[in-house]
Amino acid sequence: MDERKRTIGELDLKKKESLRSLGAIYEDFGEILFGRLSGQEEILGSDAEEYLKLRKEIIDSEGLIKVTEADTKRLKELEGEILAREREHTALIAEIQEACADLGRDAVEDEGFPGLLGGCRQQIAQIVPKLEDARARLEELEDRGGRGFFGWIGKNTQQAVYKTLVVKHQGALKKLYAAAGEKFAAAENEVQVMGHSLEGAAHTVRDMRESAQAQARELEKLREERRRLGNVFGAEGGPVRRIQNLERHIAHIRSELKAVYRRVGELVAVEGPGERFNRVLMPEDDRILEMANRSKELIAEYSREIEKLKTAISIDDEKAEIEKMERAIVEQKQRIAAAEGRIGELNRQIEEAESHIEELSALL
């Protein structure tokens, strides 16, 4: 019994292997058939429609992966490009501020253009004395020695205050010079400065301003492209997840496509040459059909052997059940015989008791 069950297990494994082999043959055969019918798949009917639909889904998904990979690469490029452009733009803005400050200082010192630079001169005139006073106080403190520990602390505190004032007034003065330079170089004031010795410097500032504006426009375009790509990826959980989802979808579609290949391969292999598939089959397919038939014969042979063994086991099981029931019958008959003997003994005892009763009754 155990040997037969072990044999059934071995045959079942061989049958499954043959089924897998047959499925692979049908699958490969179906793929070959579709390759032959490029452009005329309608010969295979609804299976061809499903094949074309699945192939399109794979191609579209693979295209989306390529687009996503290109967009990911472009996004990384944009990050680097934007960073570099921002640095260039920041450096140019700083250069413009310096150029405006230099131009404004020269223009203010020229004492011309009262209508254009008068307001700036007034504000500068208010700050310059404050700056000079702070510097003078600072020089006095540096020349003066501190007396004792507390004198030294007091001196350092005052120096810190006046240093702060110097930096503050210098910053304010530079801003005013830069504002004066911007006014002097403004396009609307070009006629007023025409012919002046600072006209060239004003043109330089205007050119730098135009370059900065062009840089700003280019930066905005790059940032907008980055936002667009970021929004696309953000909606789908990022490029990595998007590609993973597409790859999973492609894997699923490929499994469905394999099922179509198997179905068509089996259909043509089973039906064989004939009017329907004459345009499909080629002489070299004979070897494939022979392999398929051999696999089917093996599967049928394994199935028959398995059924025979299962039938033999079922017969043995029935025989064992019959033997079990026969033993039960013998046991029941033995129990009946024992019960009948006990009944006979009880009847004899009853008769003896009744006889004794009669004897006793005669004495009354």
C-alpha positions as CSV (number, residue, x, y, z in Angstrom):
1,M,0.0,0.0,0.0
2,D,2.7,2.5,1.0
3,E,4.8,1.5,-2.1
4,R,1.8,2.2,-4.4
5,K,1.2,5.6,-2.8
6,R,4.8,6.5,-3.2
7,T,4.6,5.5,-6.8
8,I,1.5,7.6,-7.3
9,G,3.4,10.6,-5.8
10,E,6.3,10.1,-8.3
11,L,3.9,9.7,-11.2
12,D,2.0,12.8,-10.2
13,L,5.3,14.8,-10.1
14,K,6.1,13.5,-13.6
15,K,2.7,14.3,-14.8
16,K,2.9,17.9,-13.5
17,E,6.4,18.3,-15.1
18,S,4.9,17.1,-18.4
19,L,2.0,19.5,-18.1
20,R,4.5,22.3,-17.5
21,S,6.5,21.2,-20.5
22,L,3.4,21.0,-22.7
23,G,2.3,24.5,-21.5
24,A,5.8,25.8,-22.4
25,I,5.6,24.2,-25.9
26,Y,2.2,25.7,-26.5
27,E,3.4,29.1,-25.2
28,D,6.5,29.1,-27.4
29,F,4.5,27.9,-30.4
30,G,1.8,30.6,-29.9
31,E,4.5,33.3,-29.8
32,I,6.0,31.9,-33.0
33,L,2.6,32.0,-34.7
34,F,1.9,35.6,-33.8
35,G,5.3,36.5,-35.1
36,R,4.4,35.1,-38.4
37,L,1.1,36.9,-38.6
38,S,2.4,40.4,-38.1
39,G,-0.1,42.7,-39.6
40,Q,-2.7,40.0,-40.2
41,E,-3.4,38.7,-36.7
42,E,-7.1,38.8,-37.4
43,I,-6.7,35.2,-38.7
44,L,-6.8,34.2,-35.0
45,G,-9.9,36.1,-34.2
46,S,-10.6,37.4,-30.6
47,D,-7.3,36.0,-29.4
48,A,-5.5,38.3,-31.9
49,E,-7.5,41.3,-30.6
50,E,-6.5,40.5,-27.0
51,Y,-2.9,40.0,-28.2
52,L,-2.7,43.4,-29.9
53,K,-4.3,45.1,-26.9
54,L,-1.8,43.5,-24.5
55,R,1.2,44.3,-26.7
56,K,0.1,47.9,-26.9
57,E,-0.2,48.1,-23.1
58,I,3.4,46.7,-22.8
59,I,4.8,49.1,-25.4
60,D,3.0,52.1,-23.8
61,S,4.2,51.2,-20.3
62,E,7.7,50.7,-21.5
63,G,7.5,54.1,-23.2
64,L,6.3,55.7,-20.0
65,I,9.2,54.1,-18.1
66,K,11.7,55.6,-20.6
67,V,9.9,59.0,-20.3
68,T,10.0,58.8,-16.5
69,E,13.7,57.9,-16.5
70,A,14.4,60.8,-18.9
71,D,12.3,63.1,-16.7
72,T,14.2,61.9,-13.6
73,K,17.5,62.5,-15.3
74,R,16.3,65.9,-16.4
75,L,15.1,66.8,-12.9
76,K,18.6,66.0,-11.5
77,E,20.1,68.1,-14.3
78,L,17.7,70.9,-13.4
79,E,18.7,70.9,-9.8
80,G,22.3,71.3,-10.7
81,E,21.6,73.9,-13.4
82,I,19.3,75.9,-11.2
83,L,21.9,75.9,-8.3
84,A,24.6,77.1,-10.7
85,R,22.4,79.8,-12.3
86,E,21.3,81.0,-8.8
87,R,25.0,81.4,-7.8
88,E,25.7,83.3,-11.0
89,H,22.6,85.5,-10.6
90,T,23.5,86.2,-6.9
91,A,27.1,87.1,-7.9
92,L,25.9,89.3,-10.7
93,I,23.4,91.1,-8.4
94,A,26.3,91.7,-6.0
95,E,28.4,93.0,-8.8
96,I,25.6,95.3,-9.9
97,Q,25.2,96.6,-6.4
98,E,28.9,97.4,-6.3
99,A,28.9,99.0,-9.7
100,C,25.9,101.1,-8.8
101,A,27.5,102.1,-5.5
102,D,30.7,103.1,-7.3
103,L,28.7,105.0,-10.0
104,G,26.5,106.7,-7.4
105,R,29.6,107.8,-5.4
106,D,31.2,109.3,-8.5
107,A,28.0,110.9,-9.7
108,V,27.2,112.4,-6.2
109,E,30.7,113.8,-5.9
110,D,30.4,115.4,-9.3
111,E,27.7,117.7,-7.8
112,G,25.9,117.8,-11.1
113,F,22.3,116.7,-11.8
114,P,20.7,118.5,-8.9
115,G,17.2,117.4,-10.0
116,L,18.2,113.8,-10.4
117,L,20.5,113.2,-7.4
118,G,19.5,116.1,-5.1
119,G,17.5,113.9,-2.7
120,C,20.3,111.3,-2.5
121,R,22.8,114.0,-1.8
122,Q,20.7,115.3,1.1
123,Q,20.5,111.9,2.7
124,I,24.2,111.2,2.2
125,A,25.0,114.6,3.7
126,Q,23.1,113.6,6.9
127,I,24.9,110.3,7.2
128,V,28.5,111.3,6.4
129,P,29.0,113.4,9.5
130,K,27.6,110.6,11.7
131,L,30.0,108.2,10.1
132,E,32.9,110.5,10.5
133,D,32.0,111.2,14.1
134,A,31.7,107.5,14.9
135,R,35.1,106.9,13.3
136,A,36.7,109.7,15.2
137,R,35.3,108.4,18.5
138,L,36.6,105.0,17.7
139,E,40.1,106.3,17.0
140,E,40.1,108.3,20.3
141,L,39.2,105.1,22.2
142,E,41.9,103.1,20.4
143,D,44.5,105.7,21.4
144,R,43.3,106.0,25.0
145,G,44.4,103.3,27.4
146,G,42.0,101.8,29.9
147,R,42.6,102.4,33.6
148,G,42.2,99.3,35.6
149,F,39.9,96.3,34.9
150,F,36.6,98.3,34.8
151,G,38.2,101.0,32.7
152,W,39.2,98.3,30.2
153,I,35.7,96.9,30.2
154,G,34.2,100.4,29.7
155,K,36.6,101.1,26.8
156,N,35.8,97.8,25.1
157,T,32.1,98.3,25.5
158,Q,32.3,101.8,23.9
159,Q,34.5,100.5,21.1
160,A,31.9,97.8,20.3
161,V,29.1,100.5,20.2
162,Y,31.0,102.7,17.8
163,K,32.2,99.8,15.6
164,T,28.5,98.9,15.3
165,L,27.7,102.5,14.4
166,V,30.4,102.6,11.8
167,V,29.2,99.4,10.2
168,K,25.6,100.7,10.3
169,H,26.4,104.1,8.7
170,Q,28.7,102.5,6.1
171,G,25.9,100.1,5.1
172,A,23.4,103.0,4.9
173,L,25.8,105.1,2.9
174,K,26.5,102.3,0.5
175,K,22.8,101.8,0.0
176,L,22.3,105.5,-0.8
177,Y,25.2,105.5,-3.2
178,A,23.8,102.4,-4.9
179,A,20.3,104.1,-5.1
180,A,22.0,107.1,-6.6
181,G,23.8,104.9,-9.1
182,E,20.6,103.1,-10.1
183,K,18.9,106.4,-10.7
184,F,21.8,107.7,-12.7
185,A,21.9,104.5,-14.9
186,A,18.1,104.2,-15.3
187,A,17.0,104.0,-18.9
188,E,14.6,106.9,-18.5
189,N,17.5,109.1,-17.4
190,E,19.7,108.2,-20.3
191,V,19.2,111.5,-22.1
192,Q,20.2,113.5,-19.0
193,V,23.6,111.7,-18.6
194,M,24.4,111.6,-22.3
195,G,27.8,113.0,-23.0
196,H,28.8,112.9,-19.4
197,S,32.1,111.2,-18.4
198,L,30.1,108.6,-16.4
199,E,27.9,107.7,-19.4
200,G,29.9,104.6,-20.2
201,A,29.7,103.4,-16.6
202,A,25.9,104.0,-16.7
203,H,25.7,101.9,-19.9
204,T,27.7,99.2,-18.2
205,V,25.2,99.1,-15.2
206,R,22.2,99.0,-17.6
207,D,23.8,96.1,-19.5
208,M,24.4,94.3,-16.2
209,R,20.8,94.9,-15.2
210,E,19.6,93.5,-18.5
211,S,21.8,90.4,-18.1
212,A,20.4,89.9,-14.6
213,Q,16.9,90.2,-15.9
214,A,17.6,87.7,-18.6
215,Q,19.2,85.4,-16.0
216,A,16.1,85.8,-13.8
217,R,13.8,84.9,-16.7
218,E,15.9,81.8,-17.5
219,L,15.9,80.8,-13.8
220,E,12.1,81.1,-13.7
221,K,11.8,78.9,-16.8
222,L,14.0,76.3,-15.2
223,R,12.1,76.5,-11.9
224,E,8.8,76.1,-13.7
225,E,10.1,73.0,-15.5
226,R,11.2,71.6,-12.1
227,R,7.8,72.4,-10.6
228,R,6.1,70.7,-13.5
229,L,8.2,67.5,-13.2
230,G,7.9,67.6,-9.4
231,N,4.1,67.8,-9.6
232,V,4.0,64.8,-12.0
233,F,6.2,62.7,-9.7
234,G,4.4,64.0,-6.5
235,A,1.1,62.8,-7.8
236,E,2.4,59.3,-8.3
237,G,4.6,58.9,-5.3
238,G,7.9,59.8,-6.9
239,P,9.7,58.5,-10.0
240,V,11.0,55.3,-8.3
241,R,7.5,54.2,-7.3
242,R,6.1,55.2,-10.7
243,I,8.6,53.0,-12.5
244,Q,8.0,50.1,-10.0
245,N,4.2,50.4,-10.6
246,L,4.8,50.3,-14.4
247,E,7.2,47.3,-14.1
248,R,4.6,45.4,-12.0
249,H,1.9,46.3,-14.6
250,I,4.2,45.1,-17.4
251,A,4.9,41.8,-15.6
252,H,1.1,41.3,-15.1
253,I,0.4,42.0,-18.8
254,R,3.2,39.6,-19.9
255,S,1.6,36.8,-17.8
256,E,-1.7,37.5,-19.6
257,L,0.1,37.5,-22.9
258,K,1.7,34.2,-22.1
259,A,-1.8,32.8,-21.5
260,V,-2.9,34.0,-25.0
261,Y,0.2,32.3,-26.5
262,R,-0.6,29.1,-24.7
263,R,-4.2,29.2,-25.7
264,V,-3.4,29.9,-29.4
265,G,-0.6,27.4,-29.5
266,E,-2.8,24.6,-28.1
267,L,-5.7,25.6,-30.4
268,V,-3.5,25.3,-33.6
269,A,-1.6,22.2,-32.3
270,V,-4.8,20.4,-31.5
271,E,-6.6,21.3,-34.7
272,G,-3.4,20.8,-36.8
273,P,-3.1,21.4,-40.5
274,G,-6.3,22.2,-42.3
275,E,-8.1,24.9,-44.2
276,R,-8.3,27.2,-41.1
277,F,-4.6,27.2,-40.3
278,N,-2.9,26.4,-43.6
279,R,-1.5,30.0,-43.7
280,V,-0.2,29.6,-40.1
281,L,1.6,26.3,-40.1
282,M,5.1,25.7,-41.5
283,P,7.0,22.4,-42.2
284,E,9.4,23.2,-39.3
285,D,6.3,23.0,-37.0
286,D,6.2,19.3,-37.3
287,R,8.8,18.8,-34.6
288,I,6.9,21.1,-32.3
289,L,3.7,19.2,-32.9
290,E,5.5,15.9,-32.3
291,M,6.8,17.2,-29.0
292,A,3.4,18.3,-27.9
293,N,1.8,15.0,-28.8
294,R,4.5,13.1,-27.0
295,S,3.9,15.3,-23.9
296,K,0.2,14.6,-24.1
297,E,0.8,10.9,-24.5
298,L,3.0,10.9,-21.4
299,I,0.4,12.8,-19.4
300,A,-2.3,10.4,-20.5
301,E,0.0,7.4,-19.6
302,Y,0.8,8.9,-16.2
303,S,-2.9,9.5,-15.6
304,R,-3.8,5.9,-16.5
305,E,-1.1,4.5,-14.3
306,I,-2.2,6.8,-11.4
307,E,-5.8,5.7,-11.9
308,K,-4.9,2.1,-12.0
309,L,-2.9,2.4,-8.7
310,K,-5.7,4.4,-7.1
311,T,-8.2,1.8,-8.2
312,A,-6.1,-1.0,-6.8
313,I,-5.8,0.9,-3.6
314,S,-9.5,1.4,-3.5
315,I,-10.1,-2.3,-4.1
316,D,-7.7,-3.2,-1.3
317,D,-9.5,-0.6,0.9
318,E,-12.8,-2.3,0.1
319,K,-11.4,-5.7,0.8
320,A,-10.0,-4.5,4.1
321,E,-13.4,-3.1,5.0
322,I,-15.0,-6.4,4.1
323,E,-12.5,-8.3,6.3
324,K,-13.2,-5.9,9.1
325,M,-16.9,-6.4,8.8
326,E,-16.5,-10.2,8.7
327,R,-14.5,-10.1,11.8
328,A,-17.2,-8.0,13.4
329,I,-19.8,-10.6,12.3
330,V,-17.8,-13.4,14.0
331,E,-17.5,-11.3,17.1
332,Q,-21.2,-10.6,17.1
333,K,-22.0,-14.3,16.6
334,Q,-19.7,-15.2,19.5
335,R,-21.4,-12.7,21.6
336,I,-24.8,-14.1,20.5
337,A,-23.7,-17.7,21.3
338,A,-22.5,-16.5,24.7
339,A,-25.8,-14.7,25.3
340,E,-27.8,-17.8,24.3
341,G,-25.8,-20.0,26.7
342,R,-26.5,-17.5,29.5
343,I,-30.2,-17.5,28.6
344,G,-30.3,-21.3,28.7
345,E,-28.6,-21.3,32.2
346,L,-31.1,-18.7,33.4
347,N,-34.0,-20.8,32.1
348,R,-32.6,-23.9,34.0
349,Q,-32.3,-21.9,37.1
350,I,-35.9,-20.6,36.7
351,E,-37.1,-24.2,36.3
352,E,-35.2,-25.3,39.4
353,A,-36.7,-22.4,41.4
354,E,-40.2,-23.3,40.2
355,S,-39.7,-27.0,41.1
356,H,-38.6,-26.0,44.6
357,I,-41.6,-23.7,44.9
358,E,-43.9,-26.7,44.1
359,E,-42.1,-28.9,46.7
360,L,-42.6,-26.2,49.4
361,S,-46.2,-25.6,48.4
362,A,-47.0,-29.4,49.0
363,L,-46.0,-29.0,52.6
364,L,-48.7,-26.4,53.3
